[in-house]
Amino acid sequence: MANSETRARKIGPVTVNVRTVGAAVLLVLAVWFILMNTAKVKIHLWGMATVTMSMWVWLTVMLLVGVLLGWFGRRYREKNR
């Protein structure tokens, strides 16, 4: 089975592969989901504190944390090969 690197296509100056298209689709869906959730919510932080903020702020923070964890995880795996 061919990996995503062999199925890459060059469109102008940009090389597009399956991973790039998948990431772009997920990013668009995440942004759409965040923009649809604008209500204020109470967030209980392990019983220590309660924070009231817009749901889109919380979702954006969680998206960024997930992206950073994925990025660090990939760097860690590549470093330890």
PDB file of N, CA, C and O in Angstrom:
ATOM      1  N   MET A   1       0.841  -1.179   0.000  1.00  0.00           N
ATOM      2  CA  MET A   1       0.000   0.000   0.000  1.00  0.00           C
ATOM      3  C   MET A   1       0.884   1.238   0.000  1.00  0.00           C
ATOM      4  O   MET A   1       1.853   1.304   0.755  1.00  0.00           O
ATOM      5  N   ALA A   2       0.571   2.198  -0.816  1.00  0.00           N
ATOM      6  CA  ALA A   2       1.380   3.408  -0.942  1.00  0.00           C
ATOM      7  C   ALA A   2       1.109   4.343   0.233  1.00  0.00           C
ATOM      8  O   ALA A   2      -0.027   4.471   0.692  1.00  0.00           O
ATOM      9  N   ASN A   3       2.158   4.986   0.708  1.00  0.00           N
ATOM     10  CA  ASN A   3       1.948   5.943   1.790  1.00  0.00           C
ATOM     11  C   ASN A   3       1.538   7.294   1.210  1.00  0.00           C
ATOM     12  O   ASN A   3       1.494   7.471  -0.008  1.00  0.00           O
ATOM     13  N   SER A   4       1.237   8.249   2.099  1.00  0.00           N
ATOM     14  CA  SER A   4       0.723   9.545   1.636  1.00  0.00           C
ATOM     15  C   SER A   4       1.783  10.346   0.873  1.00  0.00           C
ATOM     16  O   SER A   4       1.444  11.235   0.091  1.00  0.00           O
ATOM     17  N   GLU A   5       3.059  10.036   1.095  1.00  0.00           N
ATOM     18  CA  GLU A   5       4.099  10.793   0.408  1.00  0.00           C
ATOM     19  C   GLU A   5       4.143  10.452  -1.089  1.00  0.00           C
ATOM     20  O   GLU A   5       4.454  11.315  -1.910  1.00  0.00           O
ATOM     21  N   THR A   6       3.835   9.212  -1.440  1.00  0.00           N
ATOM     22  CA  THR A   6       3.889   8.830  -2.852  1.00  0.00           C
ATOM     23  C   THR A   6       2.658   9.301  -3.617  1.00  0.00           C
ATOM     24  O   THR A   6       2.683   9.352  -4.846  1.00  0.00           O
ATOM     25  N   ARG A   7       1.590   9.643  -2.918  1.00  0.00           N
ATOM     26  CA  ARG A   7       0.381  10.110  -3.578  1.00  0.00           C
ATOM     27  C   ARG A   7       0.297  11.632  -3.587  1.00  0.00           C
ATOM     28  O   ARG A   7      -0.789  12.184  -3.762  1.00  0.00           O
ATOM     29  N   ALA A   8       1.399  12.307  -3.406  1.00  0.00           N
ATOM     30  CA  ALA A   8       1.425  13.768  -3.389  1.00  0.00           C
ATOM     31  C   ALA A   8       1.298  14.303  -4.808  1.00  0.00           C
ATOM     32  O   ALA A   8       1.797  13.706  -5.763  1.00  0.00           O
ATOM     33  N   ARG A   9       0.622  15.437  -4.925  1.00  0.00           N
ATOM     34  CA  ARG A   9       0.475  16.109  -6.219  1.00  0.00           C
ATOM     35  C   ARG A   9       0.985  17.533  -6.085  1.00  0.00           C
ATOM     36  O   ARG A   9       0.794  18.183  -5.057  1.00  0.00           O
ATOM     37  N   LYS A  10       1.622  17.997  -7.113  1.00  0.00           N
ATOM     38  CA  LYS A  10       2.141  19.365  -7.128  1.00  0.00           C
ATOM     39  C   LYS A  10       1.121  20.255  -7.828  1.00  0.00           C
ATOM     40  O   LYS A  10       0.801  20.046  -8.998  1.00  0.00           O
ATOM     41  N   ILE A  11       0.617  21.247  -7.103  1.00  0.00           N
ATOM     42  CA  ILE A  11      -0.340  22.205  -7.650  1.00  0.00           C
ATOM     43  C   ILE A  11       0.312  23.581  -7.516  1.00  0.00           C
ATOM     44  O   ILE A  11       0.301  24.181  -6.441  1.00  0.00           O
ATOM     45  N   GLY A  12       0.867  24.062  -8.597  1.00  0.00           N
ATOM     46  CA  GLY A  12       1.614  25.320  -8.550  1.00  0.00           C
ATOM     47  C   GLY A  12       2.826  25.138  -7.657  1.00  0.00           C
ATOM     48  O   GLY A  12       3.549  24.150  -7.786  1.00  0.00           O
ATOM     49  N   PRO A  13       3.057  26.077  -6.754  1.00  0.00           N
ATOM     50  CA  PRO A  13       4.212  25.963  -5.867  1.00  0.00           C
ATOM     51  C   PRO A  13       3.949  25.086  -4.642  1.00  0.00           C
ATOM     52  O   PRO A  13       4.844  24.894  -3.820  1.00  0.00           O
ATOM     53  N   VAL A  14       2.718  24.548  -4.509  1.00  0.00           N
ATOM     54  CA  VAL A  14       2.332  23.806  -3.310  1.00  0.00           C
ATOM     55  C   VAL A  14       2.229  22.317  -3.615  1.00  0.00           C
ATOM     56  O   VAL A  14       1.634  21.926  -4.619  1.00  0.00           O
ATOM     57  N   THR A  15       2.807  21.489  -2.753  1.00  0.00           N
ATOM     58  CA  THR A  15       2.658  20.043  -2.859  1.00  0.00           C
ATOM     59  C   THR A  15       1.537  19.619  -1.929  1.00  0.00           C
ATOM     60  O   THR A  15       1.588  19.895  -0.730  1.00  0.00           O
ATOM     61  N   VAL A  16       0.523  18.949  -2.470  1.00  0.00           N
ATOM     62  CA  VAL A  16      -0.647  18.543  -1.698  1.00  0.00           C
ATOM     63  C   VAL A  16      -0.665  17.026  -1.604  1.00  0.00           C
ATOM     64  O   VAL A  16      -0.558  16.333  -2.616  1.00  0.00           O
ATOM     65  N   ASN A  17      -0.801  16.505  -0.372  1.00  0.00           N
ATOM     66  CA  ASN A  17      -0.935  15.073  -0.181  1.00  0.00           C
ATOM     67  C   ASN A  17      -2.154  14.796   0.695  1.00  0.00           C
ATOM     68  O   ASN A  17      -2.833  15.728   1.125  1.00  0.00           O
ATOM     69  N   VAL A  18      -2.428  13.541   0.956  1.00  0.00           N
ATOM     70  CA  VAL A  18      -3.610  13.147   1.711  1.00  0.00           C
ATOM     71  C   VAL A  18      -3.586  13.749   3.115  1.00  0.00           C
ATOM     72  O   VAL A  18      -4.615  14.208   3.611  1.00  0.00           O
ATOM     73  N   ARG A  19      -2.434  13.749   3.748  1.00  0.00           N
ATOM     74  CA  ARG A  19      -2.318  14.286   5.107  1.00  0.00           C
ATOM     75  C   ARG A  19      -2.650  15.777   5.143  1.00  0.00           C
ATOM     76  O   ARG A  19      -3.323  16.234   6.066  1.00  0.00           O
ATOM     77  N   THR A  20      -2.188  16.538   4.154  1.00  0.00           N
ATOM     78  CA  THR A  20      -2.457  17.977   4.102  1.00  0.00           C
ATOM     79  C   THR A  20      -3.945  18.247   3.911  1.00  0.00           C
ATOM     80  O   THR A  20      -4.512  19.112   4.578  1.00  0.00           O
ATOM     81  N   VAL A  21      -4.573  17.513   3.008  1.00  0.00           N
ATOM     82  CA  VAL A  21      -6.007  17.696   2.772  1.00  0.00           C
ATOM     83  C   VAL A  21      -6.802  17.319   4.015  1.00  0.00           C
ATOM     84  O   VAL A  21      -7.732  18.030   4.395  1.00  0.00           O
ATOM     85  N   GLY A  22      -6.449  16.219   4.646  1.00  0.00           N
ATOM     86  CA  GLY A  22      -7.136  15.795   5.874  1.00  0.00           C
ATOM     87  C   GLY A  22      -6.999  16.820   6.985  1.00  0.00           C
ATOM     88  O   GLY A  22      -7.971  17.116   7.680  1.00  0.00           O
ATOM     89  N   ALA A  23      -5.808  17.360   7.159  1.00  0.00           N
ATOM     90  CA  ALA A  23      -5.586  18.375   8.185  1.00  0.00           C
ATOM     91  C   ALA A  23      -6.389  19.637   7.892  1.00  0.00           C
ATOM     92  O   ALA A  23      -6.944  20.243   8.809  1.00  0.00           O
ATOM     93  N   ALA A  24      -6.457  20.037   6.630  1.00  0.00           N
ATOM     94  CA  ALA A  24      -7.224  21.231   6.262  1.00  0.00           C
ATOM     95  C   ALA A  24      -8.710  21.028   6.519  1.00  0.00           C
ATOM     96  O   ALA A  24      -9.380  21.936   7.011  1.00  0.00           O
ATOM     97  N   VAL A  25      -9.235  19.854   6.194  1.00  0.00           N
ATOM     98  CA  VAL A  25     -10.655  19.566   6.438  1.00  0.00           C
ATOM     99  C   VAL A  25     -10.942  19.584   7.936  1.00  0.00           C
ATOM    100  O   VAL A  25     -11.933  20.174   8.366  1.00  0.00           O
ATOM    101  N   LEU A  26     -10.089  18.946   8.735  1.00  0.00           N
ATOM    102  CA  LEU A  26     -10.289  18.943  10.186  1.00  0.00           C
ATOM    103  C   LEU A  26     -10.202  20.342  10.770  1.00  0.00           C
ATOM    104  O   LEU A  26     -10.958  20.676  11.682  1.00  0.00           O
ATOM    105  N   LEU A  27      -9.296  21.163  10.263  1.00  0.00           N
ATOM    106  CA  LEU A  27      -9.171  22.531  10.747  1.00  0.00           C
ATOM    107  C   LEU A  27     -10.426  23.343  10.437  1.00  0.00           C
ATOM    108  O   LEU A  27     -10.913  24.082  11.293  1.00  0.00           O
ATOM    109  N   VAL A  28     -10.950  23.211   9.226  1.00  0.00           N
ATOM    110  CA  VAL A  28     -12.174  23.932   8.853  1.00  0.00           C
ATOM    111  C   VAL A  28     -13.341  23.487   9.730  1.00  0.00           C
ATOM    112  O   VAL A  28     -14.113  24.324  10.197  1.00  0.00           O
ATOM    113  N   LEU A  29     -13.480  22.182   9.961  1.00  0.00           N
ATOM    114  CA  LEU A  29     -14.560  21.679  10.822  1.00  0.00           C
ATOM    115  C   LEU A  29     -14.404  22.167  12.258  1.00  0.00           C
ATOM    116  O   LEU A  29     -15.394  22.513  12.902  1.00  0.00           O
ATOM    117  N   ALA A  30     -13.181  22.199  12.764  1.00  0.00           N
ATOM    118  CA  ALA A  30     -12.947  22.676  14.128  1.00  0.00           C
ATOM    119  C   ALA A  30     -13.293  24.150  14.263  1.00  0.00           C
ATOM    120  O   ALA A  30     -13.924  24.551  15.241  1.00  0.00           O
ATOM    121  N   VAL A  31     -12.890  24.956  13.299  1.00  0.00           N
ATOM    122  CA  VAL A  31     -13.211  26.394  13.343  1.00  0.00           C
ATOM    123  C   VAL A  31     -14.718  26.605  13.254  1.00  0.00           C
ATOM    124  O   VAL A  31     -15.271  27.434  13.977  1.00  0.00           O
ATOM    125  N   TRP A  32     -15.384  25.864  12.375  1.00  0.00           N
ATOM    126  CA  TRP A  32     -16.848  25.976  12.256  1.00  0.00           C
ATOM    127  C   TRP A  32     -17.508  25.598  13.571  1.00  0.00           C
ATOM    128  O   TRP A  32     -18.405  26.306  14.027  1.00  0.00           O
ATOM    129  N   PHE A  33     -17.090  24.499  14.196  1.00  0.00           N
ATOM    130  CA  PHE A  33     -17.663  24.046  15.462  1.00  0.00           C
ATOM    131  C   PHE A  33     -17.450  25.086  16.556  1.00  0.00           C
ATOM    132  O   PHE A  33     -18.350  25.347  17.353  1.00  0.00           O
ATOM    133  N   ILE A  34     -16.263  25.675  16.594  1.00  0.00           N
ATOM    134  CA  ILE A  34     -15.964  26.700  17.599  1.00  0.00           C
ATOM    135  C   ILE A  34     -16.858  27.915  17.400  1.00  0.00           C
ATOM    136  O   ILE A  34     -17.398  28.443  18.372  1.00  0.00           O
ATOM    137  N   LEU A  35     -17.025  28.367  16.171  1.00  0.00           N
ATOM    138  CA  LEU A  35     -17.836  29.559  15.906  1.00  0.00           C
ATOM    139  C   LEU A  35     -19.327  29.341  16.167  1.00  0.00           C
ATOM    140  O   LEU A  35     -20.055  30.308  16.391  1.00  0.00           O
ATOM    141  N   MET A  36     -19.791  28.105  16.143  1.00  0.00           N
ATOM    142  CA  MET A  36     -21.201  27.809  16.417  1.00  0.00           C
ATOM    143  C   MET A  36     -21.500  27.753  17.911  1.00  0.00           C
ATOM    144  O   MET A  36     -22.668  27.790  18.300  1.00  0.00           O
ATOM    145  N   ASN A  37     -20.490  27.664  18.744  1.00  0.00           N
ATOM    146  CA  ASN A  37     -20.673  27.541  20.198  1.00  0.00           C
ATOM    147  C   ASN A  37     -20.211  28.825  20.871  1.00  0.00           C
ATOM    148  O   ASN A  37     -19.057  28.946  21.282  1.00  0.00           O
ATOM    149  N   THR A  38     -21.128  29.780  20.979  1.00  0.00           N
ATOM    150  CA  THR A  38     -20.763  31.088  21.527  1.00  0.00           C
ATOM    151  C   THR A  38     -21.383  31.373  22.891  1.00  0.00           C
ATOM    152  O   THR A  38     -21.161  32.452  23.441  1.00  0.00           O
ATOM    153  N   ALA A  39     -22.140  30.457  23.447  1.00  0.00           N
ATOM    154  CA  ALA A  39     -22.795  30.690  24.740  1.00  0.00           C
ATOM    155  C   ALA A  39     -21.774  30.718  25.870  1.00  0.00           C
ATOM    156  O   ALA A  39     -20.690  30.145  25.762  1.00  0.00           O
ATOM    157  N   LYS A  40     -22.139  31.389  26.949  1.00  0.00           N
ATOM    158  CA  LYS A  40     -21.286  31.404  28.142  1.00  0.00           C
ATOM    159  C   LYS A  40     -21.529  30.125  28.922  1.00  0.00           C
ATOM    160  O   LYS A  40     -22.668  29.676  29.050  1.00  0.00           O
ATOM    161  N   VAL A  41     -20.460  29.536  29.442  1.00  0.00           N
ATOM    162  CA  VAL A  41     -20.557  28.305  30.221  1.00  0.00           C
ATOM    163  C   VAL A  41     -19.716  28.427  31.483  1.00  0.00           C
ATOM    164  O   VAL A  41     -18.767  29.209  31.547  1.00  0.00           O
ATOM    165  N   LYS A  42     -20.089  27.629  32.494  1.00  0.00           N
ATOM    166  CA  LYS A  42     -19.296  27.549  33.718  1.00  0.00           C
ATOM    167  C   LYS A  42     -18.438  26.304  33.620  1.00  0.00           C
ATOM    168  O   LYS A  42     -18.932  25.222  33.304  1.00  0.00           O
ATOM    169  N   ILE A  43     -17.163  26.461  33.889  1.00  0.00           N
ATOM    170  CA  ILE A  43     -16.225  25.344  33.826  1.00  0.00           C
ATOM    171  C   ILE A  43     -15.661  25.139  35.231  1.00  0.00           C
ATOM    172  O   ILE A  43     -15.082  26.051  35.822  1.00  0.00           O
ATOM    173  N   HIS A  44     -15.840  23.930  35.751  1.00  0.00           N
ATOM    174  CA  HIS A  44     -15.356  23.588  37.086  1.00  0.00           C
ATOM    175  C   HIS A  44     -13.995  22.914  36.932  1.00  0.00           C
ATOM    176  O   HIS A  44     -13.875  21.874  36.285  1.00  0.00           O
ATOM    177  N   LEU A  45     -12.985  23.512  37.529  1.00  0.00           N
ATOM    178  CA  LEU A  45     -11.617  23.011  37.404  1.00  0.00           C
ATOM    179  C   LEU A  45     -11.275  22.142  38.610  1.00  0.00           C
ATOM    180  O   LEU A  45     -10.699  22.620  39.588  1.00  0.00           O
ATOM    181  N   TRP A  46     -11.634  20.861  38.533  1.00  0.00           N
ATOM    182  CA  TRP A  46     -11.346  19.864  39.561  1.00  0.00           C
ATOM    183  C   TRP A  46     -11.727  20.295  40.968  1.00  0.00           C
ATOM    184  O   TRP A  46     -11.034  19.959  41.928  1.00  0.00           O
ATOM    185  N   GLY A  47     -12.815  21.032  41.100  1.00  0.00           N
ATOM    186  CA  GLY A  47     -13.296  21.450  42.403  1.00  0.00           C
ATOM    187  C   GLY A  47     -12.531  22.594  43.031  1.00  0.00           C
ATOM    188  O   GLY A  47     -12.888  23.053  44.116  1.00  0.00           O
ATOM    189  N   MET A  48     -11.478  23.066  42.366  1.00  0.00           N
ATOM    190  CA  MET A  48     -10.672  24.146  42.931  1.00  0.00           C
ATOM    191  C   MET A  48     -11.239  25.514  42.597  1.00  0.00           C
ATOM    192  O   MET A  48     -11.180  26.433  43.414  1.00  0.00           O
ATOM    193  N   ALA A  49     -11.787  25.650  41.405  1.00  0.00           N
ATOM    194  CA  ALA A  49     -12.281  26.945  40.960  1.00  0.00           C
ATOM    195  C   ALA A  49     -13.360  26.739  39.916  1.00  0.00           C
ATOM    196  O   ALA A  49     -13.440  25.685  39.285  1.00  0.00           O
ATOM    197  N   THR A  50     -14.187  27.754  39.741  1.00  0.00           N
ATOM    198  CA  THR A  50     -15.193  27.761  38.685  1.00  0.00           C
ATOM    199  C   THR A  50     -14.954  29.002  37.837  1.00  0.00           C
ATOM    200  O   THR A  50     -14.864  30.118  38.349  1.00  0.00           O
ATOM    201  N   VAL A  51     -14.853  28.784  36.529  1.00  0.00           N
ATOM    202  CA  VAL A  51     -14.581  29.872  35.597  1.00  0.00           C
ATOM    203  C   VAL A  51     -15.765  29.988  34.649  1.00  0.00           C
ATOM    204  O   VAL A  51     -16.259  28.981  34.143  1.00  0.00           O
ATOM    205  N   THR A  52     -16.227  31.224  34.404  1.00  0.00           N
ATOM    206  CA  THR A  52     -17.282  31.459  33.426  1.00  0.00           C
ATOM    207  C   THR A  52     -16.654  32.161  32.227  1.00  0.00           C
ATOM    208  O   THR A  52     -16.043  33.224  32.347  1.00  0.00           O
ATOM    209  N   MET A  53     -16.825  31.527  31.065  1.00  0.00           N
ATOM    210  CA  MET A  53     -16.276  32.120  29.841  1.00  0.00           C
ATOM    211  C   MET A  53     -17.094  31.630  28.654  1.00  0.00           C
ATOM    212  O   MET A  53     -17.897  30.705  28.774  1.00  0.00           O
ATOM    213  N   SER A  54     -16.879  32.257  27.521  1.00  0.00           N
ATOM    214  CA  SER A  54     -17.551  31.817  26.301  1.00  0.00           C
ATOM    215  C   SER A  54     -17.031  30.446  25.905  1.00  0.00           C
ATOM    216  O   SER A  54     -15.844  30.150  26.036  1.00  0.00           O
ATOM    217  N   MET A  55     -17.944  29.617  25.419  1.00  0.00           N
ATOM    218  CA  MET A  55     -17.560  28.260  25.022  1.00  0.00           C
ATOM    219  C   MET A  55     -16.525  28.282  23.902  1.00  0.00           C
ATOM    220  O   MET A  55     -15.664  27.403  23.850  1.00  0.00           O
ATOM    221  N   TRP A  56     -16.589  29.280  22.991  1.00  0.00           N
ATOM    222  CA  TRP A  56     -15.637  29.312  21.879  1.00  0.00           C
ATOM    223  C   TRP A  56     -14.213  29.529  22.376  1.00  0.00           C
ATOM    224  O   TRP A  56     -13.264  29.028  21.772  1.00  0.00           O
ATOM    225  N   VAL A  57     -14.053  30.269  23.470  1.00  0.00           N
ATOM    226  CA  VAL A  57     -12.713  30.479  24.031  1.00  0.00           C
ATOM    227  C   VAL A  57     -12.170  29.155  24.558  1.00  0.00           C
ATOM    228  O   VAL A  57     -11.019  28.798  24.302  1.00  0.00           O
ATOM    229  N   TRP A  58     -13.012  28.428  25.300  1.00  0.00           N
ATOM    230  CA  TRP A  58     -12.602  27.151  25.865  1.00  0.00           C
ATOM    231  C   TRP A  58     -12.258  26.147  24.757  1.00  0.00           C
ATOM    232  O   TRP A  58     -11.258  25.436  24.850  1.00  0.00           O
ATOM    233  N   LEU A  59     -13.086  26.094  23.714  1.00  0.00           N
ATOM    234  CA  LEU A  59     -12.825  25.173  22.614  1.00  0.00           C
ATOM    235  C   LEU A  59     -11.542  25.534  21.860  1.00  0.00           C
ATOM    236  O   LEU A  59     -10.803  24.650  21.429  1.00  0.00           O
ATOM    237  N   THR A  60     -11.283  26.829  21.705  1.00  0.00           N
ATOM    238  CA  THR A  60     -10.058  27.265  21.041  1.00  0.00           C
ATOM    239  C   THR A  60      -8.830  26.863  21.862  1.00  0.00           C
ATOM    240  O   THR A  60      -7.834  26.401  21.306  1.00  0.00           O
ATOM    241  N   VAL A  61      -8.903  27.037  23.162  1.00  0.00           N
ATOM    242  CA  VAL A  61      -7.793  26.636  24.040  1.00  0.00           C
ATOM    243  C   VAL A  61      -7.560  25.134  23.926  1.00  0.00           C
ATOM    244  O   VAL A  61      -6.417  24.692  23.820  1.00  0.00           O
ATOM    245  N   MET A  62      -8.629  24.351  23.948  1.00  0.00           N
ATOM    246  CA  MET A  62      -8.492  22.896  23.850  1.00  0.00           C
ATOM    247  C   MET A  62      -7.934  22.470  22.487  1.00  0.00           C
ATOM    248  O   MET A  62      -7.148  21.526  22.405  1.00  0.00           O
ATOM    249  N   LEU A  63      -8.339  23.163  21.421  1.00  0.00           N
ATOM    250  CA  LEU A  63      -7.795  22.877  20.096  1.00  0.00           C
ATOM    251  C   LEU A  63      -6.290  23.150  20.067  1.00  0.00           C
ATOM    252  O   LEU A  63      -5.524  22.336  19.550  1.00  0.00           O
ATOM    253  N   LEU A  64      -5.871  24.269  20.608  1.00  0.00           N
ATOM    254  CA  LEU A  64      -4.444  24.608  20.620  1.00  0.00           C
ATOM    255  C   LEU A  64      -3.644  23.633  21.479  1.00  0.00           C
ATOM    256  O   LEU A  64      -2.528  23.263  21.112  1.00  0.00           O
ATOM    257  N   VAL A  65      -4.197  23.212  22.615  1.00  0.00           N
ATOM    258  CA  VAL A  65      -3.505  22.224  23.456  1.00  0.00           C
ATOM    259  C   VAL A  65      -3.348  20.914  22.693  1.00  0.00           C
ATOM    260  O   VAL A  65      -2.286  20.294  22.744  1.00  0.00           O
ATOM    261  N   GLY A  66      -4.392  20.486  21.988  1.00  0.00           N
ATOM    262  CA  GLY A  66      -4.317  19.261  21.200  1.00  0.00           C
ATOM    263  C   GLY A  66      -3.294  19.342  20.083  1.00  0.00           C
ATOM    264  O   GLY A  66      -2.557  18.386  19.840  1.00  0.00           O
ATOM    265  N   VAL A  67      -3.245  20.482  19.403  1.00  0.00           N
ATOM    266  CA  VAL A  67      -2.263  20.665  18.330  1.00  0.00           C
ATOM    267  C   VAL A  67      -0.846  20.635  18.897  1.00  0.00           C
ATOM    268  O   VAL A  67       0.041  20.006  18.318  1.00  0.00           O
ATOM    269  N   LEU A  68      -0.629  21.305  20.018  1.00  0.00           N
ATOM    270  CA  LEU A  68       0.709  21.306  20.631  1.00  0.00           C
ATOM    271  C   LEU A  68       1.116  19.910  21.103  1.00  0.00           C
ATOM    272  O   LEU A  68       2.262  19.506  20.908  1.00  0.00           O
ATOM    273  N   LEU A  69       0.193  19.169  21.720  1.00  0.00           N
ATOM    274  CA  LEU A  69       0.517  17.812  22.157  1.00  0.00           C
ATOM    275  C   LEU A  69       0.848  16.912  20.963  1.00  0.00           C
ATOM    276  O   LEU A  69       1.777  16.108  21.030  1.00  0.00           O
ATOM    277  N   GLY A  70       0.094  17.048  19.881  1.00  0.00           N
ATOM    278  CA  GLY A  70       0.390  16.277  18.677  1.00  0.00           C
ATOM    279  C   GLY A  70       1.740  16.630  18.086  1.00  0.00           C
ATOM    280  O   GLY A  70       2.486  15.752  17.654  1.00  0.00           O
ATOM    281  N   TRP A  71       2.051  17.913  18.067  1.00  0.00           N
ATOM    282  CA  TRP A  71       3.331  18.368  17.522  1.00  0.00           C
ATOM    283  C   TRP A  71       4.496  17.851  18.372  1.00  0.00           C
ATOM    284  O   TRP A  71       5.475  17.329  17.839  1.00  0.00           O
ATOM    285  N   PHE A  72       4.381  18.001  19.710  1.00  0.00           N
ATOM    286  CA  PHE A  72       5.447  17.514  20.585  1.00  0.00           C
ATOM    287  C   PHE A  72       5.565  15.995  20.517  1.00  0.00           C
ATOM    288  O   PHE A  72       6.674  15.462  20.548  1.00  0.00           O
ATOM    289  N   GLY A  73       4.439  15.291  20.425  1.00  0.00           N
ATOM    290  CA  GLY A  73       4.474  13.837  20.324  1.00  0.00           C
ATOM    291  C   GLY A  73       5.174  13.379  19.064  1.00  0.00           C
ATOM    292  O   GLY A  73       5.951  12.424  19.096  1.00  0.00           O
ATOM    293  N   ARG A  74       4.912  14.046  17.957  1.00  0.00           N
ATOM    294  CA  ARG A  74       5.563  13.686  16.694  1.00  0.00           C
ATOM    295  C   ARG A  74       7.066  13.951  16.759  1.00  0.00           C
ATOM    296  O   ARG A  74       7.867  13.131  16.309  1.00  0.00           O
ATOM    297  N   ARG A  75       7.444  15.102  17.321  1.00  0.00           N
ATOM    298  CA  ARG A  75       8.882  15.401  17.477  1.00  0.00           C
ATOM    299  C   ARG A  75       9.570  14.369  18.352  1.00  0.00           C
ATOM    300  O   ARG A  75      10.699  13.964  18.074  1.00  0.00           O
ATOM    301  N   TYR A  76       8.888  13.941  19.416  1.00  0.00           N
ATOM    302  CA  TYR A  76       9.462  12.949  20.332  1.00  0.00           C
ATOM    303  C   TYR A  76       9.673  11.627  19.615  1.00  0.00           C
ATOM    304  O   TYR A  76      10.729  11.007  19.748  1.00  0.00           O
ATOM    305  N   ARG A  77       8.662  11.186  18.844  1.00  0.00           N
ATOM    306  CA  ARG A  77       8.785   9.908  18.116  1.00  0.00           C
ATOM    307  C   ARG A  77       9.897   9.981  17.075  1.00  0.00           C
ATOM    308  O   ARG A  77      10.666   9.030  16.930  1.00  0.00           O
ATOM    309  N   GLU A  78       9.994  11.093  16.348  1.00  0.00           N
ATOM    310  CA  GLU A  78      11.035  11.224  15.330  1.00  0.00           C
ATOM    311  C   GLU A  78      12.431  11.267  15.955  1.00  0.00           C
ATOM    312  O   GLU A  78      13.392  10.745  15.391  1.00  0.00           O
ATOM    313  N   LYS A  79      12.527  11.892  17.117  1.00  0.00           N
ATOM    314  CA  LYS A  79      13.814  11.998  17.797  1.00  0.00           C
ATOM    315  C   LYS A  79      14.291  10.647  18.304  1.00  0.00           C
ATOM    316  O   LYS A  79      15.493  10.380  18.312  1.00  0.00           O
ATOM    317  N   ASN A  80      13.367   9.789  18.728  1.00  0.00           N
ATOM    318  CA  ASN A  80      13.730   8.504  19.322  1.00  0.00           C
ATOM    319  C   ASN A  80      13.761   7.348  18.317  1.00  0.00           C
ATOM    320  O   ASN A  80      13.774   6.189  18.731  1.00  0.00           O
ATOM    321  N   ARG A  81      13.772   7.619  17.061  1.00  0.00           N
ATOM    322  CA  ARG A  81      13.864   6.545  16.060  1.00  0.00           C
ATOM    323  C   ARG A  81      15.285   6.167  15.817  1.00  0.00           C
ATOM    324  O   ARG A  81      15.557   5.281  15.007  1.00  0.00           O
TER     325      ARG A  81
END
